Amino acid sequence: MNFKFHHMNLCTDSLPRLTKFYQTLFDLGTINDEEHTRVNAESTMSGYNGKVDFLSDGAIEFHWAERDLDTGFKMKQFVNPMGRGHFCFRTDDIKGFMRRCDQLGIRYSDYGKWAIAGWYQVFLQDPDGNVIEVHQPGL
């Protein structure tokens, strides 16, 4: 099973302010491809009602999202990836990753394909409560 850092997500109560700050300070560009545009169009059907801005430094993605403290409740999951934000690893074996978590006794929330079409997403918390996403595209 392979892992690659994919993105960092920060949640905010002022999306335009946060996006402008990072674009101005770090010269981050906007990602406007079909996959990322679809996320905002489909988000209300998935249980998340916020808008997301997608930025990149050319290698790493940054997902700035409107905070939604109810996402975990709406999805009936104990981890809420849209309350504080999260960082993400991409894998080629999401089922193997879930088996590893089960073997290690690490609880996770299996969100399936809820936010981005074709991305199977699992969210968990590290020992300090930081939220981690692991996803596999193409499913």
PyMOL commands that set and color helices and strands:
alter all, ss='L'
color gray80, all
select helices_A, chain A and resi 15-26+34-46+71-74+94-104
alter helices_A, ss='H'
color red, helices_A
select strands_A, chain A and resi 3-12+29-30+52-56+61-66+85-91+108-112+120-125+131-136
alter strands_A, ss='S'
color yellow, strands_A
deselect
rebuild
show_as cartoon
